[in-house]
């Protein structure tokens, strides 16, 4: 089982989610995440132009599940930290994600769990998880790199017309026993990082 945010987000079957992104204003984007029956599961809100690029993932009732923010001053290589709820305390850190390579044309992220939660050996140079690609063109994939295990992937492309209007929709397939809140957070971080290139 891959549980980072919580076991309640790990289904014993393949989970298909629909993610809809829309530009609410010049300063804010919103993501709505639905299950296959079109029930709202999560919303993600936050500012595009705030200094820490803070985003909050909330459940369908509006309760904060996790918050994402860039660490320190934004540089050429983005590093994100993700915390439980809206905390910024080190004991509530769920994971961090950063771009491993400055010169890549595809967005990729190395995802590292805090030392007390890490599933890998402390001496390993491999991250706990890795994303490859973007959701554009259905190329986003989440892997566990040591065993090269696919955990989730985008399976449906969006339309270019939606992208021009600042809103688009895509489907993501999450494998059984994989934390789909983790997957959604990484999709949002990948989207945000891709848009800054």
Residue pairs with C-beta under 8 A, 6 or more apart in sequence:
1 7
1 10
1 177
2 10
2 144
2 151
2 177
2 178
2 179
2 182
3 9
3 10
3 179
4 94
4 95
4 113
4 117
4 179
4 181
4 182
5 65
5 66
5 84
5 94
5 179
5 181
5 182
5 185
6 179
6 181
9 179
9 180
9 181
9 182
10 177
10 178
10 179
10 180
11 174
11 176
11 177
11 180
12 176
12 177
13 176
14 173
14 174
14 175
14 176
15 35
15 173
15 174
15 176
15 178
15 180
16 35
16 36
16 155
16 171
16 172
16 173
16 174
17 33
17 34
17 35
17 41
17 171
17 172
17 174
17 180
17 183
17 184
18 33
18 34
18 35
18 36
18 38
18 169
18 170
18 171
19 31
19 32
19 33
19 135
19 169
19 170
19 171
19 172
19 184
19 187
20 31
20 32
20 33
20 34
20 167
20 168
20 169
21 29
21 30
21 31
21 167
21 168
21 169
21 191
22 29
22 30
22 32
22 166
22 167
23 29
23 165
23 166
23 167
24 30
26 48
26 49
27 47
27 48
27 49
27 50
28 45
28 46
28 47
28 48
29 45
29 46
29 48
29 166
30 43
30 44
30 45
31 42
31 43
31 44
31 45
31 184
31 188
32 40
32 42
32 43
33 40
33 41
33 42
33 43
33 44
33 184
34 40
34 41
35 41
39 60
40 60
41 59
41 60
42 57
42 58
42 59
42 60
42 65
42 181
42 184
43 57
43 58
43 60
43 62
44 55
44 56
44 57
44 58
44 184
44 188
45 55
45 56
45 58
46 53
46 54
46 55
46 56
46 68
47 53
47 54
48 192
48 195
51 74
52 69
52 70
53 68
53 69
53 70
53 74
53 192
54 67
54 68
54 69
55 67
55 68
55 69
55 188
55 192
56 64
56 66
56 67
56 68
56 86
57 64
57 65
57 66
57 67
57 68
57 181
57 184
57 185
57 188
58 64
58 65
59 65
64 85
64 86
65 84
65 85
65 181
66 82
66 83
66 84
66 85
66 94
66 181
66 185
67 82
67 83
67 85
67 86
67 87
67 88
68 80
68 81
68 82
68 185
68 188
68 189
69 80
69 81
69 88
70 78
70 79
70 80
70 81
71 79
71 80
71 81
71 96
72 79
74 196
76 102
77 98
77 99
77 102
78 98
78 99
78 193
78 196
79 96
79 97
79 98
79 99
80 96
80 97
80 98
80 189
80 193
81 93
81 96
82 93
82 94
82 95
82 96
82 97
82 185
82 189
83 89
83 92
83 93
83 94
84 92
84 94
85 92
93 114
94 113
94 114
94 117
94 182
95 111
95 112
95 113
95 114
95 117
95 128
95 129
95 182
96 111
96 112
97 109
97 110
97 111
97 112
97 131
97 186
97 189
98 109
98 110
99 107
99 108
99 109
99 110
99 193
100 108
100 109
100 110
100 127
101 108
106 132
106 133
106 134
106 139
107 131
107 133
107 134
107 190
107 193
107 194
107 197
108 130
108 131
108 132
108 133
109 130
109 131
109 186
109 189
109 190
109 193
110 127
110 129
110 130
111 127
111 128
111 129
111 130
111 131
111 186
112 118
112 127
112 128
113 119
113 128
115 122
118 128
119 128
119 144
120 126
120 127
120 128
120 146
124 146
126 145
126 146
127 145
128 144
129 142
129 143
129 144
129 145
129 151
129 182
129 186
130 142
130 143
130 145
131 140
131 141
131 142
131 143
131 186
131 190
132 139
132 140
132 141
132 143
133 139
133 140
133 141
134 140
134 190
134 191
134 194
135 154
135 158
135 170
135 172
135 187
135 190
135 191
136 157
136 158
136 163
136 194
137 157
138 153
138 154
138 155
138 156
138 157
138 170
139 154
140 153
140 154
140 172
140 187
140 190
141 150
141 152
141 153
141 154
142 150
142 151
142 152
142 153
142 178
142 183
142 186
143 149
143 150
143 151
144 151
150 175
151 174
151 175
151 178
151 183
152 172
152 173
152 174
152 175
152 178
152 180
152 183
153 172
153 173
154 170
154 171
154 172
154 173
154 187
155 171
155 172
155 173
156 170
156 171
157 170
158 168
158 169
158 170
159 168
162 168
162 169
172 183
172 184
172 187
174 180
174 183
